Amino acid sequence: MPAIPSLGGLRGRGGNRAKAALDRPIPVPLSAYVVDCAVYVEGKRLPGRWTHTEAINEVRKQHTGFVWIGLHEPDSEQIQGIAETFGLHELAVEDALEAHQRPKLERYDDTLFLVLKTVRYVEHQSPTTANEIVETGELMVFLGRDFVITVRHGNHSGLARLRRDLDDDPERLDLGAAAVVHAIADHVVDHYLEVTSRIEADIDEIEAQVFAPRSSVSAEQIYLMKREVLELRRAVMPLATPISRLAEGYTRLVPDEVRSYFRDVADHLVTVSERVAAFDELLSTLVDATVAKISLQQNTDMRKITAWAAIITVPTMIAGIYGMNFDYMPELHWQFGYPIVVTVILGICLLLYRIFRKNGWL
C-alpha cells in the first residue's frame, strides 16, 4: 500500500476516524500514457491506485506478488522514471519507444523484453474493393521477477478486457508475472486465429469471383489482398522463435507451470502460420489464374475480330474489283449482274460465318 503519514498529530481529536481514513489506499491520478498500474499479491489485486514507485515498494516490502503497469505510446521523458525504478535496459527502452519492431525476445540481465505484433481485421463491404484489410500494432512486454510492464502502440490492441479476465482468475495470477506474459501472448495469437478465419472467407469470395464467368476481378485487387496477407505474415512468422524459447525454458523468469501454457500458444501459432502460408500460395495461384483468364479472353477477342475482318474482306474485295474504271469487264453491263454479285457476297459471308461459328471463333 502507499506510504501512510504519521498519526501522532491526529491523535486526541477523532484520531481513530483519521487513522481509518488513512488506512485506505490514497487515489493517485494516472497520467495519459499510464493506462493502469496494479499490485497483485497471492493472485489478488490490491485495492486503490498506485504510482509505479509505490507499487514496486509495496511488492518488495511484502516479498511476494508483482506489479503490472500498462503504458500507451509513451515518449522518452514519460518512460524514463519507470525505466529507472525498474532497472530497464536502455536498449530495450529505446526499442519500446519505436513502433516499428519485429517480433523478438531478448534478455537483459534479469529482465526479458518481448515484442509482439497485434493485428485487427478492418471491416469492409467486399475484399475486391477494400483498400485495407489488416491493421497492425505493437505490444512490448518487460518481464522481471516481480513486475511486468506493457507498452502498447496502436489503438486496437488494448488489454483492458484481458486484465479484467485475469483479475477474476486469482489462481492463474498466483503463478506470477510470467502468467500475465502468457495471457498476453495467448490473447495476441487468438486474435491471429480470428483474423485468419475472416481473411479465409475473403479469399474464398475472391476465388469464387475469379472463376465465375464474366467476373470483374483484376490482378491488382488480388495483389492488394496478397499485400495484406504479407503484412499478417510479418507479424506471425517471426513470433514462432520467441514463443518456442519461452516454452523450452529459456529463462528462470518463466516457471515450469507457465512454460506448459506457452506450448499451447506455440501450437496455435503453428496453426496460424500454416494458414497464412497457404493463403499466400493460394493468392499466387489466383493471380496466375487471373492472368491466364485475361490472356484467354484477349485471344478470344482477337479471334472474333479476325473472323469478322475475314467476313468483311469478301464484299470489300468484290466491290474493289468492280469499282475499277475499266470499260471491258465481264458482266459489267449485264442486267442481272448486280443482284448476282450481291447474292454471291451474301452467300460467301454466310458460309464464312457458319465456319467460324462452328469452330468457336464467333
C-alpha positions as CSV (number, residue, x, y, z in Angstrom):
1,M,0.0,0.0,0.0
2,P,1.1,3.6,-0.4
3,A,3.1,5.1,2.5
4,I,0.9,6.5,5.3
5,P,1.8,9.7,7.2
6,S,2.4,9.6,10.9
7,L,-0.7,9.7,13.0
8,G,0.9,11.4,16.0
9,G,-0.5,14.8,15.3
10,L,-4.0,13.4,14.7
11,R,-4.5,11.5,18.0
12,G,-6.7,13.2,20.5
13,R,-9.3,14.7,18.2
14,G,-11.0,12.0,16.2
15,G,-7.8,10.1,15.8
16,N,-9.4,6.8,15.3
17,R,-11.5,8.0,12.4
18,A,-8.5,9.8,10.8
19,K,-6.4,6.6,11.2
20,A,-9.2,4.6,9.5
21,A,-9.3,7.1,6.6
22,L,-5.6,7.0,6.1
23,D,-5.5,3.2,6.2
24,R,-7.4,3.2,2.9
25,P,-5.3,3.5,-0.3
26,I,-4.8,7.1,-1.4
27,P,-6.0,7.5,-5.0
28,V,-3.2,8.5,-7.3
29,P,-4.3,10.0,-10.7
30,L,-3.0,8.1,-13.7
31,S,-1.3,10.1,-16.4
32,A,-2.5,9.9,-20.0
33,Y,0.2,7.4,-21.0
34,V,-0.2,5.1,-17.9
35,V,-3.3,3.1,-18.7
36,D,-3.2,1.2,-15.4
37,C,-0.8,0.3,-12.5
38,A,-1.8,-2.6,-10.3
39,V,-0.3,-4.6,-7.5
40,Y,-1.1,-8.3,-7.3
41,V,-0.4,-10.4,-4.1
42,E,-1.3,-14.0,-4.0
43,G,-3.2,-13.6,-7.2
44,K,-5.4,-10.9,-6.0
45,R,-5.3,-7.2,-7.0
46,L,-4.8,-4.9,-4.1
47,P,-7.4,-2.0,-4.0
48,G,-6.6,1.6,-4.8
49,R,-4.4,3.4,-7.3
50,W,-0.7,3.3,-7.2
51,T,2.3,5.1,-8.6
52,H,4.9,2.9,-10.1
53,T,7.3,3.7,-7.2
54,E,4.7,2.9,-4.5
55,A,3.6,-0.2,-6.3
56,I,7.1,-1.8,-6.5
57,N,7.9,-0.8,-3.0
58,E,4.8,-2.5,-1.7
59,V,5.6,-5.7,-3.5
60,R,9.2,-5.8,-2.4
61,K,8.1,-5.0,1.2
62,Q,5.8,-8.0,1.2
63,H,8.3,-10.2,-0.6
64,T,5.6,-11.6,-2.8
65,G,3.4,-10.7,-5.7
66,F,4.1,-8.5,-8.7
67,V,3.3,-5.1,-10.3
68,W,1.6,-4.8,-13.7
69,I,1.9,-1.4,-15.4
70,G,0.3,-0.7,-18.8
71,L,1.6,2.1,-20.9
72,H,0.2,3.5,-24.2
73,E,2.6,5.2,-26.6
74,P,4.8,7.0,-24.0
75,D,7.7,9.2,-25.1
76,S,11.2,9.1,-23.8
77,E,10.6,11.6,-20.9
78,Q,7.5,9.8,-19.7
79,I,9.1,6.3,-19.6
80,Q,12.3,7.5,-18.1
81,G,11.2,7.4,-14.5
82,I,9.7,3.9,-14.8
83,A,12.8,2.7,-16.5
84,E,15.0,3.9,-13.7
85,T,12.7,2.5,-11.0
86,F,12.6,-1.0,-12.5
87,G,16.1,-1.1,-13.9
88,L,15.1,-1.5,-17.6
89,H,18.0,-1.6,-20.0
90,E,18.3,1.5,-22.2
91,L,18.4,-0.5,-25.4
92,A,15.2,-2.3,-24.6
93,V,13.6,1.1,-23.6
94,E,14.7,2.6,-26.9
95,D,13.1,-0.3,-28.8
96,A,9.9,0.1,-26.8
97,L,9.6,3.7,-27.8
98,E,9.7,2.9,-31.5
99,A,6.6,1.4,-33.1
100,H,8.4,-0.5,-36.0
101,Q,9.9,-3.6,-34.4
102,R,9.9,-7.2,-35.5
103,P,8.6,-9.8,-33.0
104,K,11.5,-10.9,-30.9
105,L,12.6,-12.0,-27.4
106,E,15.7,-10.5,-25.8
107,R,17.2,-10.9,-22.3
108,Y,18.9,-8.0,-20.5
109,D,20.3,-9.1,-17.1
110,D,17.3,-10.2,-15.0
111,T,14.7,-8.8,-17.4
112,L,13.1,-10.2,-20.6
113,F,11.9,-8.0,-23.4
114,L,9.3,-9.4,-25.7
115,V,7.9,-7.7,-28.8
116,L,4.6,-8.9,-30.3
117,K,2.7,-7.6,-33.4
118,T,-1.0,-7.1,-32.9
119,V,-3.5,-7.4,-35.8
120,R,-7.0,-6.2,-36.4
121,Y,-9.4,-7.1,-39.2
122,V,-10.7,-3.9,-40.9
123,E,-14.4,-4.2,-41.8
124,H,-15.2,-3.7,-45.5
125,Q,-18.1,-4.4,-47.9
126,S,-16.1,-6.5,-50.4
127,P,-12.5,-7.8,-50.5
128,T,-12.3,-6.7,-54.1
129,T,-12.9,-3.1,-53.3
130,A,-11.2,-2.7,-49.9
131,N,-8.0,-0.6,-49.6
132,E,-7.1,-2.1,-46.2
133,I,-7.9,-5.4,-44.7
134,V,-5.4,-5.9,-41.9
135,E,-4.2,-3.2,-39.4
136,T,-1.2,-3.9,-37.3
137,G,0.0,-2.5,-34.0
138,E,2.7,-3.4,-31.5
139,L,2.9,-4.6,-27.9
140,M,6.2,-4.6,-26.0
141,V,6.4,-6.5,-22.7
142,F,9.1,-6.2,-20.0
143,L,9.2,-9.2,-17.6
144,G,11.0,-9.1,-14.3
145,R,11.0,-11.2,-11.2
146,D,8.3,-9.0,-9.6
147,F,6.9,-6.9,-12.4
148,V,5.5,-6.9,-15.9
149,I,5.3,-3.7,-18.0
150,T,3.4,-3.5,-21.2
151,V,4.0,-0.7,-23.8
152,R,1.3,-0.6,-26.4
153,H,1.4,1.1,-29.8
154,G,-1.8,1.4,-31.8
155,N,-5.5,1.9,-30.8
156,H,-6.8,-1.6,-31.4
157,S,-4.6,-3.7,-29.1
158,G,-6.0,-2.7,-25.7
159,L,-5.6,-5.1,-22.8
160,A,-8.4,-3.8,-20.5
161,R,-10.7,-6.8,-21.1
162,L,-7.8,-9.2,-20.6
163,R,-6.9,-7.5,-17.4
164,R,-10.4,-7.8,-16.1
165,D,-10.5,-11.5,-17.0
166,L,-7.2,-12.1,-15.2
167,D,-8.5,-10.2,-12.1
168,D,-11.3,-12.8,-11.9
169,D,-8.7,-15.7,-12.1
170,P,-6.5,-15.3,-9.0
171,E,-5.2,-18.9,-9.2
172,R,-3.7,-18.0,-12.6
173,L,-2.2,-14.8,-11.4
174,D,-0.8,-16.5,-8.4
175,L,1.8,-18.2,-10.8
176,G,3.5,-14.8,-11.0
177,A,4.2,-12.1,-13.6
178,A,5.0,-14.8,-16.2
179,A,1.4,-15.8,-16.2
180,V,0.5,-12.3,-17.4
181,V,3.0,-12.6,-20.3
182,H,1.5,-15.9,-21.3
183,A,-2.0,-14.4,-21.1
184,I,-0.9,-11.5,-23.4
185,A,0.8,-13.9,-25.9
186,D,-2.3,-16.1,-25.9
187,H,-4.5,-13.1,-26.4
188,V,-2.5,-11.9,-29.4
189,V,-2.3,-15.3,-31.0
190,D,-6.1,-15.8,-30.5
191,H,-6.6,-12.6,-32.5
192,Y,-4.4,-14.0,-35.2
193,L,-6.7,-17.0,-35.4
194,E,-9.8,-14.7,-35.6
195,V,-8.2,-12.5,-38.3
196,T,-7.1,-15.5,-40.4
197,S,-10.6,-17.0,-40.3
198,R,-12.1,-13.8,-41.7
199,I,-9.4,-13.4,-44.3
200,E,-10.0,-17.0,-45.4
201,A,-13.7,-16.1,-46.0
202,D,-12.5,-13.1,-48.1
203,I,-10.1,-15.2,-50.2
204,D,-12.9,-17.8,-50.8
205,E,-15.1,-14.9,-52.1
206,I,-12.3,-13.7,-54.4
207,E,-11.6,-17.3,-55.6
208,A,-15.3,-17.7,-56.5
209,Q,-15.3,-14.5,-58.4
210,V,-12.1,-15.3,-60.3
211,F,-13.5,-18.5,-61.7
212,A,-17.0,-17.1,-62.3
213,P,-17.9,-16.3,-65.9
214,R,-17.6,-12.7,-66.9
215,S,-16.1,-11.8,-63.5
216,S,-14.6,-8.3,-62.9
217,V,-11.8,-9.3,-60.5
218,S,-8.4,-7.9,-61.6
219,A,-4.9,-9.0,-60.8
220,E,-4.4,-5.6,-59.0
221,Q,-7.2,-6.5,-56.5
222,I,-5.7,-9.9,-55.8
223,Y,-2.3,-8.3,-55.3
224,L,-3.9,-6.0,-52.7
225,M,-5.1,-9.0,-50.7
226,K,-1.7,-10.6,-51.1
227,R,-0.1,-7.5,-49.7
228,E,-2.4,-7.6,-46.7
229,V,-1.6,-11.3,-46.1
230,L,2.1,-10.4,-46.3
231,E,1.6,-7.9,-43.6
232,L,0.0,-10.5,-41.5
233,R,2.8,-12.9,-42.2
234,R,5.4,-10.4,-41.0
235,A,3.5,-10.3,-37.7
236,V,3.1,-14.1,-37.3
237,M,6.1,-15.8,-38.6
238,P,8.9,-14.1,-36.6
239,L,7.0,-14.8,-33.3
240,A,7.4,-18.5,-33.5
241,T,11.0,-18.5,-32.2
242,P,10.3,-16.3,-29.1
243,I,7.3,-18.4,-28.1
244,S,9.2,-21.6,-28.6
245,R,12.1,-20.3,-26.4
246,L,9.7,-19.4,-23.7
247,A,8.1,-22.8,-23.8
248,E,11.5,-24.6,-23.7
249,G,12.9,-23.0,-20.5
250,Y,14.8,-20.1,-22.0
251,T,14.8,-18.2,-18.6
252,R,14.1,-18.8,-14.9
253,L,11.6,-15.9,-15.0
254,V,9.1,-18.4,-16.6
255,P,8.4,-21.2,-14.1
256,D,7.6,-24.7,-15.3
257,E,3.9,-24.3,-14.6
258,V,3.7,-21.4,-17.1
259,R,6.0,-23.0,-19.7
260,S,3.4,-25.7,-20.4
261,Y,0.9,-23.0,-21.2
262,F,3.4,-21.4,-23.7
263,R,3.5,-24.8,-25.5
264,D,-0.2,-24.4,-26.2
265,V,0.4,-20.9,-27.6
266,A,3.1,-22.2,-29.8
267,D,0.8,-24.9,-31.2
268,H,-1.8,-22.2,-32.0
269,L,0.8,-20.1,-33.6
270,V,1.9,-23.0,-35.8
271,T,-1.7,-23.3,-37.0
272,V,-1.8,-19.6,-37.8
273,S,1.5,-19.8,-39.7
274,E,0.3,-22.7,-41.8
275,R,-2.9,-20.8,-42.7
276,V,-1.0,-17.7,-43.7
277,A,1.4,-19.7,-45.8
278,A,-1.5,-21.4,-47.5
279,F,-3.1,-18.0,-48.1
280,D,0.0,-16.7,-49.8
281,E,0.2,-19.8,-52.1
282,L,-3.5,-19.7,-53.0
283,L,-3.3,-16.0,-53.8
284,S,-0.3,-16.6,-56.0
285,T,-2.3,-19.3,-57.8
286,L,-5.3,-16.9,-58.2
287,V,-3.0,-14.2,-59.7
288,D,-1.8,-16.8,-62.2
289,A,-5.3,-17.9,-62.9
290,T,-6.5,-14.3,-63.4
291,V,-3.6,-13.5,-65.8
292,A,-4.3,-16.7,-67.7
293,K,-8.0,-15.8,-67.8
294,I,-7.2,-12.3,-69.2
295,S,-4.9,-13.8,-71.8
296,L,-7.6,-16.3,-72.8
297,Q,-10.2,-13.5,-73.1
298,Q,-7.8,-11.5,-75.2
299,N,-7.2,-14.4,-77.5
300,T,-11.0,-15.0,-77.8
301,D,-11.5,-11.3,-78.7
302,M,-8.7,-11.4,-81.2
303,R,-10.3,-14.5,-82.9
304,K,-13.6,-12.7,-83.1
305,I,-12.0,-9.6,-84.6
306,T,-10.1,-11.8,-87.1
307,A,-13.3,-13.7,-88.1
308,W,-15.3,-10.6,-88.7
309,A,-12.4,-9.0,-90.6
310,A,-12.3,-12.1,-92.8
311,I,-16.1,-11.8,-93.5
312,I,-15.9,-8.1,-94.2
313,T,-13.0,-8.7,-96.6
314,V,-15.2,-10.6,-99.1
315,P,-17.6,-7.7,-100.0
316,T,-14.7,-5.3,-99.8
317,M,-12.6,-7.3,-102.3
318,I,-15.5,-7.8,-104.8
319,A,-16.6,-4.1,-104.5
320,G,-13.0,-3.1,-105.0
321,I,-12.6,-5.1,-108.2
322,Y,-15.9,-3.9,-109.8
323,G,-15.1,-0.4,-108.7
324,M,-12.2,-0.1,-111.1
325,N,-12.7,2.2,-114.0
326,F,-12.3,-0.3,-116.9
327,D,-14.6,-0.4,-119.9
328,Y,-14.2,-4.1,-120.7
329,M,-15.0,-6.2,-117.6
330,P,-17.0,-9.5,-117.6
331,E,-20.7,-9.0,-116.9
332,L,-20.2,-5.2,-116.4
333,H,-23.3,-4.2,-118.4
334,W,-25.3,-7.4,-117.7
335,Q,-28.9,-6.9,-116.5
336,F,-28.6,-9.4,-113.7
337,G,-25.1,-8.6,-112.7
338,Y,-25.9,-6.6,-109.6
339,P,-28.3,-9.0,-107.9
340,I,-26.0,-11.9,-108.7
341,V,-22.9,-10.2,-107.2
342,V,-24.9,-9.2,-104.0
343,T,-26.1,-12.8,-103.7
344,V,-22.6,-14.2,-104.1
345,I,-21.3,-11.8,-101.5
346,L,-24.0,-12.7,-99.0
347,G,-23.5,-16.4,-99.7
348,I,-19.8,-16.3,-99.1
349,C,-20.2,-14.2,-96.0
350,L,-22.8,-16.6,-94.6
351,L,-20.6,-19.6,-95.4
352,L,-17.6,-18.0,-93.6
353,Y,-19.8,-17.1,-90.6
354,R,-21.0,-20.7,-90.2
355,I,-17.5,-22.0,-90.5
356,F,-16.2,-19.6,-87.8
357,R,-19.2,-20.2,-85.6
358,K,-18.7,-24.0,-85.8
359,N,-15.0,-23.6,-84.9
360,G,-15.9,-21.4,-81.9
361,W,-14.4,-18.2,-83.2
362,L,-17.8,-16.4,-83.1
